[in-house]
Amino acid sequence: MDLLKQYKEFGISEEVLKFAGEVERSLLERFEAIDRTAEYNQLKVIKAMQEARVSDIHFAGTTGYGYNDIGRDTLETVYAKAFHGEDALVRPQLISGTHALTVALSGNLRPGDEILSPVGKPYDTLEEVIGIRDSVGSLKEFGIGYRQVDLLPDGSFDYENIRKAINSRTKLAEIQRSKGYATRPTLSVEKIGELIAFIKSVKPDVICMVDNCYGEFVETVEPTDVGADMIVGSLIKNPGGGLAPIGGYIVGRADCIERSAYRLTAPGLGKEVGASLGVSQPMYQGLFLAPTVVAGALKGAVFAANVYERLGFAVVPDGRESRHDIIQSITFGTPEGVIRFCEGIQAAAPVDSFVTPEPWAMPGYDSDVIMAAGAFIQGASIELSADAPIKPPYAVYFQGGLTWYHAKLGILKSLQNLIDGGLAKLP
Ligand SMILES: *Cc1c(COP(=O)(O)O)cnc(C)c1O
């Protein structure tokens, strides 16, 4: 078997391969731990499917209003069981993570209420949802306020100011697990649990909602295991396992889910309607595969951290840190570095490997963004992808990979491209 020859056909040099081999060998124990987490989570998902008595009748789609769509309802039961919530909303009509978060927020907030973000600025697209940046239709326009308490410089919670920020209007805490487009640390589920306990000790009825994007199945517990009232995410990220063609989920307390459903469809209709149009089957199968897919993506992230750290670039998380999401940020410090990296990821893709990614203005983002993706599902970032806002510190956010081998190829291509452009040197 000549693996070297296979890689050479992708333009990877022997030196790059040798270096990558050394890095990979140093990570055997990390990879083993990742596999054990996947094994645990695989059992969790199978158990949920068995308890919900999933059967092939659930894979049939409905049309129109979607009354009595047992595939849809049973999938929601599976999600509720797998993520240990009372109920769930899992729908193709939730068109993205941002939309699912918007539904959860606007369903549960009323005029005069206030949102608290105790972990700093939320994900870019939520700025317009909340009205941090003025936007037509924002929650701000509906009289919903917003307060933010930043993390302390060492990444820990600023408990004193969180206590001060909680007031009689505080209705919901929006806790973002993943770093998103920031260089702050991602929160462990354990840390999120401590934060929720603190918020509830100050004001017990605050709804603690966790933006769980990119976090699902990275650990053996989810925020719903440590007191979160709602967790929210996208099916074209981790829990869709690369197969869900669209969708978002909200899992948590039954009353929170009910209010969300009345916003998604209409007051009085709620969860009773919403045709699944034949996409339930890939949603089930994607959830089934998700623990393994997330493991592959995690291996890629850990590998990338160790590769680029050895070459002297700043990486978050660093090569040894424990992982709480699948995102890896690498700071190149120049637009060229970021662009070269993304070109390499694109060139490794099974789809659209022949196109060249370029920085562009994107709705919801306040600077040009470059995105590399060659995905089977448009925009799916559980598939190998990289994106970077073109602004200092010129950090790229890299994530996904339906298989570890594809993630590895992408990282090698990006490294080769940086070396060929004189922007990185092997040690
Ligand atoms: C991806 C993501 C979202 C939602 O993004 P969509 O592209 O709308 O799915 C929200 N928050 C975080 C932290 C994310 O990573």
The ligand as a Gaussian input file, in Angstrom:
#p B3LYP/6-31G(d) Opt

LIG

0 1
 C      -23.308000      28.427000      13.631000
 C      -23.649000      29.113000      14.868000
 C      -24.878000      29.750000      15.026000
 C      -25.950000      29.770000      13.982000
 O      -25.490000      29.882000      12.711000
 P      -26.331000      29.401000      11.428000
 O      -25.324000      29.600000      10.354000
 O      -27.490000      30.289000      11.329000
 O      -26.715000      27.992000      11.614000
 C      -25.121000      30.347000      16.230000
 N      -24.231000      30.340000      17.211000
 C      -23.054000      29.722000      17.105000
 C      -22.096000      29.721000      18.253000
 C      -22.721000      29.088000      15.933000
 O      -21.559000      28.472000      15.830000

